[in-house]
Amino acid sequence: MIFEIALVMLAVLSIAAVQSRDLLHAVIVLAAADAVLAFAFLLLSAPDVAITQAAVGSGLTTFIFALAVLKTRREE
């Protein structure tokens, strides 16, 4: 039951990231989706993959994307 809830949350967060108009908001929502994906890997008894997903997906990729968005000039 928890795994299905995590998959639904992952789908909702992924759609929200794609539909977002603000790039920084999309990066933050994508980081949350990556954290949920890491939790799903943990539920599937793959702790090594979950740790890697949390470190690279949620951590490093989010930092690089946020840095790239903040370096660009944003026009509303």
Secondary structure as UniProt FT lines:
FT   HELIX           2..19
FT   HELIX           23..43
FT   TURN            44..45
FT   HELIX           47..52
FT   HELIX           53..60
FT   HELIX           61..71
//
